Amino acid sequence: MKSKSFIMLALGIVFLQSCTNKKTENNQTTDSVIVNKIEKTSFGTLPDGRRVDQYTLKNANGMEVKIMNYGGIITHWTAPDKDGKYEDIVLGFDSLAGYLTPPPYFGAIIGRYGNRIANGKFTLDGKSYQLAKNNGENHLHGGTMGYDKVLWNAESIEGAESALKLTYLSKDGEEGYPGNLNITVIYTLTNDNALKMDYAATTDKATVINLTNHSYFNLSAAKKDVLDQEITLNADRYLPVDKGLIPTGELRPVTGGVFDFTKPTVISQGINEVKDEQIKLGGGYDHAWILNKKEPKELSLAATVLEKTSGRKMEVMTTEPAIQFYTGNFLDGSLTGKGGVKFTKRFALCLESEHYPNSPNQSAFPSVVLNPNEKYSTTTIYKFSVQQ
């Protein structure tokens, strides 16, 4: 009996050691999965007293992305040059105050409808809706209090890749739009130096929706303007605009003109082509290009930007049907950003993945209507690498 008891005790010890080892192994696995924790810091206070937080996402390579819960704004975003030096490649401000002035939408989530809606008006299911006219006679980027100006709920997601989950309930009637819209935006910083943006939304009433991000990129790290940066757009057609920058409805081929970026082209090559009516109307490039896709909603390459001095290369992939290429035409030097840098004309470029501008008033354009029991879902990825 004594021998049998000894054997049973020994087996119990072995079993406990085995469980302890498995727990240790699991803990080690968990620890190795979490590359970097997300740092949360205060970034100031809104006029109504609400605190604004900034979240810092990091990956194993050294890339950092800082995001506020105010407007979902990307305030900082570092990328390596050919010498491995990480520098900030987006425009922004050193403090919250800069983002509270009349905005150029630096780094923000844009909605409920990104880009322009003619006359701030559309009709849906036989009912007319009047939106704010905050861009001349037109509605721009969600109105006077778009998603760039709201305080989002934020939740850190730590794991193999750091992520920040933002949620917001846009109430029925907000800025004139119908339907209670529940929105989720997840920013994920991947270990191959990409920032993935996943947008999702549901509604309890038919509405229109077109979400995007409005980061202003300068791959020279704000050392000079973007005119000598090289861009490629995977698009054979673009949307000409009228004097209010509203698409005319024409889908115009880019072949042979200054809107042809099907091959790598330096931005300065056509931006001052005064003989081109569209360049004059936009003050440069401020147009939507229709992306070449094998099938709708596929995640495909939309644009590539190269800054040759630093070697920084950015690729944009999206499920969206179009991309707005904007060359900072309205920057005029009146804004001073991070590090005391003045933001002069064409000091940055934007590549906003989206549906077509003014789609609610153009039946021939892809639909932007979201109905109850449907889910809005899009993905856009900005990936960085180096070209020696």
C-alpha positions as CSV (number, residue, x, y, z in Angstrom):
1,M,0.0,0.0,0.0
2,K,2.9,2.4,0.9
3,S,4.5,1.7,-2.5
4,K,1.3,2.3,-4.4
5,S,0.8,5.6,-2.5
6,F,4.3,6.7,-3.4
7,I,3.7,5.9,-7.1
8,M,0.4,7.9,-7.0
9,L,2.1,10.9,-5.4
10,A,4.9,10.8,-7.9
11,L,2.4,10.7,-10.8
12,G,0.6,13.7,-9.2
13,I,3.8,15.7,-9.0
14,V,4.6,14.9,-12.7
15,F,1.1,16.0,-13.7
16,L,1.3,19.3,-11.8
17,Q,4.7,20.0,-13.3
18,S,3.3,19.3,-16.7
19,C,0.4,21.7,-16.1
20,T,2.8,24.3,-14.9
21,N,5.1,23.9,-17.9
22,K,2.1,24.2,-20.3
23,K,1.0,27.4,-18.5
24,T,4.5,28.8,-18.7
25,E,4.7,27.9,-22.4
26,N,1.3,29.5,-23.0
27,N,2.4,32.6,-21.1
28,Q,5.6,32.8,-23.2
29,T,3.6,32.4,-26.4
30,T,1.2,35.2,-25.3
31,D,4.1,37.4,-24.4
32,S,5.8,36.8,-27.7
33,V,2.6,37.6,-29.6
34,I,2.3,41.1,-28.0
35,V,5.0,43.0,-29.8
36,N,4.2,46.4,-28.3
37,K,1.6,47.7,-25.9
38,I,-0.5,50.7,-27.0
39,E,0.4,53.8,-25.1
40,K,-2.5,56.1,-24.1
41,T,-1.8,59.7,-23.1
42,S,-3.8,62.9,-22.7
43,F,-3.7,65.2,-25.7
44,G,-5.7,68.1,-24.3
45,T,-9.3,69.1,-23.4
46,L,-12.2,70.2,-25.7
47,P,-13.9,73.5,-25.0
48,D,-16.8,71.6,-23.2
49,G,-14.3,70.0,-20.8
50,R,-14.1,66.5,-22.3
51,R,-10.6,65.0,-22.4
52,V,-9.0,64.0,-25.6
53,D,-6.7,61.0,-25.6
54,Q,-3.9,60.0,-28.0
55,Y,-3.0,56.4,-28.7
56,T,0.5,55.3,-29.9
57,L,0.6,52.2,-32.0
58,K,4.1,50.6,-32.6
59,N,5.4,47.6,-34.5
60,A,8.6,45.6,-34.2
61,N,10.3,47.6,-36.9
62,G,10.0,50.9,-35.2
63,M,7.0,52.4,-37.1
64,E,4.8,54.5,-34.9
65,V,1.3,55.8,-35.5
66,K,-0.4,58.2,-33.1
67,I,-4.2,58.6,-33.3
68,M,-6.6,60.8,-31.3
69,N,-10.0,59.7,-30.3
70,Y,-11.1,63.2,-31.4
71,G,-12.0,62.9,-35.1
72,G,-10.1,59.6,-35.2
73,I,-7.2,61.9,-36.3
74,I,-3.8,60.4,-37.2
75,T,-1.5,63.0,-35.7
76,H,1.9,61.3,-36.4
77,W,3.0,58.5,-38.6
78,T,6.7,57.5,-39.0
79,A,8.2,55.6,-42.0
80,P,11.8,54.6,-42.7
81,D,14.1,56.2,-45.4
82,K,16.8,54.3,-47.3
83,D,19.1,54.7,-44.3
84,G,16.6,53.2,-41.9
85,K,15.7,56.5,-40.3
86,Y,12.1,56.8,-39.2
87,E,10.5,60.2,-39.7
88,D,7.0,61.7,-39.6
89,I,5.4,61.7,-43.0
90,V,1.9,63.3,-42.3
91,L,0.9,66.9,-41.7
92,G,-0.5,67.9,-38.3
93,F,-0.2,70.0,-35.3
94,D,1.8,69.8,-32.0
95,S,-1.3,70.4,-29.8
96,L,-5.1,69.9,-29.9
97,A,-5.7,73.6,-30.4
98,G,-4.5,73.4,-34.1
99,Y,-7.1,70.8,-34.8
100,L,-9.9,72.9,-33.4
101,T,-9.5,75.8,-35.8
102,P,-11.3,75.8,-39.2
103,P,-9.9,72.5,-40.4
104,P,-8.1,71.2,-43.5
105,Y,-9.2,67.8,-42.1
106,F,-5.6,66.7,-41.4
107,G,-5.5,63.0,-40.7
108,A,-9.2,62.7,-39.8
109,I,-12.0,60.2,-40.4
110,I,-14.4,61.8,-42.9
111,G,-18.2,61.2,-42.9
112,R,-21.0,60.6,-43.1
113,Y,-20.2,61.4,-46.7
114,G,-16.7,62.1,-47.8
115,N,-16.1,64.6,-50.6
116,R,-18.9,66.8,-52.1
117,I,-22.6,66.6,-52.5
118,A,-24.0,69.2,-55.0
119,N,-26.1,71.9,-53.4
120,G,-26.1,70.0,-50.1
121,K,-29.1,68.1,-51.2
122,F,-30.2,64.6,-52.3
123,T,-33.3,62.5,-52.6
124,L,-33.7,59.0,-51.1
125,D,-36.8,56.8,-51.3
126,G,-38.8,59.8,-52.5
127,K,-37.8,62.1,-49.7
128,S,-35.5,65.1,-50.0
129,Y,-32.8,65.8,-47.5
130,Q,-31.0,69.2,-47.1
131,L,-27.5,69.1,-45.7
132,A,-25.2,72.0,-44.7
133,K,-23.7,74.0,-47.5
134,N,-20.2,74.3,-46.0
135,N,-18.2,74.5,-49.2
136,G,-19.7,77.3,-51.3
137,E,-23.1,76.0,-52.5
138,N,-22.1,72.4,-51.8
139,H,-21.8,70.0,-48.9
140,L,-18.3,68.8,-48.1
141,H,-16.9,66.0,-45.8
142,G,-20.0,65.5,-43.7
143,G,-20.9,69.1,-43.0
144,T,-20.2,71.6,-40.2
145,M,-19.9,68.9,-37.6
146,G,-18.6,65.9,-39.5
147,Y,-16.9,62.9,-38.0
148,D,-13.6,64.7,-38.0
149,K,-15.0,66.9,-35.1
150,V,-16.6,64.3,-32.8
151,L,-15.1,62.4,-29.9
152,W,-15.1,58.7,-30.7
153,N,-15.2,55.8,-28.2
154,A,-11.7,54.2,-28.3
155,E,-10.6,50.7,-27.4
156,S,-7.0,49.4,-27.6
157,I,-6.6,46.0,-29.1
158,E,-3.2,44.4,-28.3
159,G,-1.9,41.3,-30.0
160,A,0.4,40.2,-32.7
161,E,-0.4,43.5,-34.3
162,S,-1.5,46.6,-32.4
163,A,-4.9,48.0,-33.3
164,L,-7.2,50.8,-32.2
165,K,-11.0,50.3,-32.4
166,L,-13.1,53.5,-32.7
167,T,-16.9,53.5,-32.5
168,Y,-19.5,56.3,-32.9
169,L,-23.3,56.5,-33.1
170,S,-24.3,59.1,-35.6
171,K,-27.8,59.9,-34.7
172,D,-30.8,60.2,-37.1
173,G,-30.9,63.7,-38.4
174,E,-27.3,64.6,-37.5
175,E,-26.1,67.1,-40.1
176,G,-29.3,66.4,-42.0
177,Y,-28.6,62.7,-42.7
178,P,-31.3,60.0,-42.1
179,G,-30.8,57.0,-39.9
180,N,-29.1,56.1,-36.7
181,L,-25.7,55.0,-38.0
182,N,-23.5,52.7,-35.9
183,I,-19.9,53.1,-37.1
184,T,-16.7,51.1,-36.3
185,V,-13.3,52.1,-37.6
186,I,-10.3,49.9,-36.8
187,Y,-6.8,51.0,-37.4
188,T,-4.3,48.1,-37.4
189,L,-0.5,48.7,-37.6
190,T,1.0,45.6,-39.2
191,N,4.4,44.1,-38.9
192,D,5.2,44.8,-42.5
193,N,4.9,48.6,-42.1
194,A,1.3,49.0,-43.2
195,L,-1.6,50.7,-41.5
196,K,-4.9,48.9,-42.3
197,M,-8.1,50.8,-42.0
198,D,-11.3,48.8,-41.7
199,Y,-14.6,50.6,-41.8
200,A,-18.0,49.1,-40.9
201,A,-21.5,50.5,-40.3
202,T,-25.1,49.6,-39.9
203,T,-28.2,51.8,-40.0
204,D,-31.9,51.6,-38.9
205,K,-33.1,53.7,-41.8
206,A,-32.0,54.0,-45.4
207,T,-29.1,56.5,-45.7
208,V,-26.0,57.4,-47.7
209,I,-22.5,56.7,-46.6
210,N,-19.0,57.3,-47.9
211,L,-16.3,57.0,-45.2
212,T,-12.6,57.8,-45.8
213,N,-9.4,59.1,-44.1
214,H,-8.0,62.5,-44.9
215,S,-4.3,62.2,-44.1
216,Y,-2.0,64.6,-45.8
217,F,1.2,62.8,-46.8
218,N,4.7,64.3,-47.5
219,L,7.2,61.5,-47.9
220,S,10.1,63.9,-47.6
221,A,9.2,64.2,-43.9
222,A,8.2,67.9,-44.5
223,K,11.5,68.9,-45.9
224,K,10.0,70.3,-49.1
225,D,6.8,70.3,-51.1
226,V,5.5,67.2,-53.0
227,L,6.0,68.4,-56.5
228,D,9.0,66.2,-57.3
229,Q,7.3,63.1,-55.8
230,E,6.4,60.4,-58.2
231,I,2.9,58.9,-58.3
232,T,1.2,56.0,-60.1
233,L,-2.6,55.6,-60.2
234,N,-4.2,52.3,-61.2
235,A,-6.9,54.1,-63.1
236,D,-7.7,54.5,-66.8
237,R,-10.5,57.1,-66.2
238,Y,-11.2,60.0,-63.9
239,L,-14.2,62.3,-63.1
240,P,-14.0,65.8,-64.6
241,V,-15.6,68.5,-62.4
242,D,-17.4,71.8,-62.8
243,K,-16.4,75.1,-61.1
244,G,-17.7,73.9,-57.8
245,L,-15.6,70.7,-58.1
246,I,-18.7,68.6,-58.5
247,P,-18.3,65.7,-61.1
248,T,-20.1,66.4,-64.3
249,G,-21.1,62.7,-64.7
250,E,-18.6,62.1,-67.4
251,L,-16.1,59.2,-67.0
252,R,-13.2,60.5,-69.0
253,P,-10.2,58.4,-70.2
254,V,-6.8,59.7,-68.9
255,T,-4.9,58.6,-72.0
256,G,-2.3,61.1,-73.2
257,G,-3.3,63.9,-70.9
258,V,-2.0,65.4,-67.6
259,F,-4.4,63.2,-65.7
260,D,-2.6,60.0,-67.0
261,F,-0.7,58.5,-64.0
262,T,-0.9,54.9,-65.3
263,K,2.9,55.0,-65.4
264,P,5.1,56.6,-62.6
265,T,4.9,60.4,-63.2
266,V,6.4,63.3,-61.3
267,I,3.5,65.4,-59.9
268,S,5.0,68.7,-61.2
269,Q,4.9,67.4,-64.8
270,G,1.2,68.5,-65.4
271,I,0.0,70.3,-62.3
272,N,0.6,73.8,-63.8
273,E,-0.7,73.0,-67.2
274,V,-2.8,76.1,-67.5
275,K,-4.2,75.1,-70.9
276,D,-6.0,72.2,-69.2
277,E,-9.5,73.3,-68.1
278,Q,-9.6,70.7,-65.3
279,I,-6.3,71.8,-63.8
280,K,-7.6,75.4,-63.8
281,L,-10.9,74.4,-62.1
282,G,-9.1,72.3,-59.4
283,G,-6.2,74.7,-58.9
284,G,-4.2,71.5,-59.5
285,Y,-5.3,68.0,-58.9
286,D,-8.4,67.6,-56.8
287,H,-10.3,64.8,-58.7
288,A,-11.5,61.3,-58.3
289,W,-9.9,58.5,-60.4
290,I,-11.9,55.4,-61.1
291,L,-9.8,52.4,-60.1
292,N,-9.2,49.5,-62.4
293,K,-10.7,46.4,-60.8
294,K,-11.3,42.8,-61.9
295,E,-14.4,42.7,-59.7
296,P,-16.2,45.1,-57.4
297,K,-15.0,45.4,-53.8
298,E,-11.8,43.5,-54.4
299,L,-8.8,44.7,-52.4
300,S,-6.4,45.9,-55.1
301,L,-3.6,48.4,-55.6
302,A,-4.9,51.9,-56.2
303,A,-1.8,54.2,-56.0
304,T,1.9,54.2,-55.4
305,V,4.0,57.2,-54.3
306,L,7.8,57.5,-54.4
307,E,10.0,60.1,-52.9
308,K,13.4,59.5,-54.5
309,T,15.7,61.4,-52.1
310,S,14.6,59.5,-49.0
311,G,13.6,56.3,-51.0
312,R,10.3,56.2,-49.2
313,K,7.6,54.4,-51.1
314,M,3.9,54.2,-50.2
315,E,1.4,51.8,-51.7
316,V,-2.3,52.3,-51.3
317,M,-4.7,49.3,-51.6
318,T,-8.4,49.6,-51.2
319,T,-11.8,47.8,-51.7
320,E,-13.3,51.2,-52.8
321,P,-14.1,52.0,-56.4
322,A,-12.3,55.4,-56.6
323,I,-9.5,57.4,-55.0
324,Q,-9.4,61.2,-54.7
325,F,-5.9,62.6,-55.5
326,Y,-5.5,66.0,-54.0
327,T,-2.3,68.1,-54.1
328,G,-2.8,70.6,-51.2
329,N,-4.0,73.3,-53.5
330,F,-5.7,75.2,-50.7
331,L,-2.8,75.3,-48.3
332,D,-1.5,78.8,-48.3
333,G,1.1,79.1,-45.6
334,S,-1.3,80.4,-43.0
335,L,-1.1,77.2,-40.9
336,T,2.0,76.3,-38.9
337,G,2.3,72.7,-38.0
338,K,4.5,70.3,-36.1
339,G,8.0,71.6,-35.5
340,G,7.1,75.1,-36.6
341,V,6.7,74.1,-40.3
342,K,4.5,76.3,-42.4
343,F,2.1,74.4,-44.7
344,T,2.4,76.2,-48.0
345,K,0.7,75.3,-51.3
346,R,1.3,71.7,-52.5
347,F,3.2,70.8,-49.3
348,A,1.3,67.5,-49.1
349,L,-0.9,65.1,-51.1
350,C,-4.0,63.2,-50.1
351,L,-5.1,59.8,-51.5
352,E,-8.6,59.4,-50.2
353,S,-10.2,56.0,-50.9
354,E,-13.9,56.5,-51.6
355,H,-17.0,56.1,-53.7
356,Y,-17.5,58.8,-56.3
357,P,-18.3,62.4,-55.2
358,N,-22.0,63.4,-55.5
359,S,-23.1,59.8,-56.0
360,P,-26.4,60.4,-54.3
361,N,-27.3,62.7,-57.2
362,Q,-25.8,60.6,-60.0
363,S,-27.8,57.4,-60.6
364,A,-25.2,56.1,-63.0
365,F,-22.5,56.1,-60.3
366,P,-22.1,53.1,-58.0
367,S,-24.7,53.3,-55.2
368,V,-23.8,54.7,-51.8
369,V,-27.1,53.8,-50.2
370,L,-27.0,51.7,-47.0
371,N,-30.3,50.0,-46.0
372,P,-31.3,48.4,-42.7
373,N,-30.2,44.8,-42.4
374,E,-27.2,45.6,-44.6
375,K,-23.6,46.1,-43.5
376,Y,-21.3,48.8,-44.9
377,S,-17.7,47.4,-45.0
378,T,-14.6,48.7,-46.7
379,T,-10.8,48.3,-46.2
380,T,-7.9,50.6,-47.2
381,I,-4.2,49.9,-46.5
382,Y,-1.3,52.3,-46.7
383,K,2.0,50.3,-46.9
384,F,5.5,51.7,-46.7
385,S,8.7,50.3,-48.0
386,V,12.1,51.7,-49.3
387,Q,13.4,51.9,-52.8
388,Q,17.2,52.3,-52.9
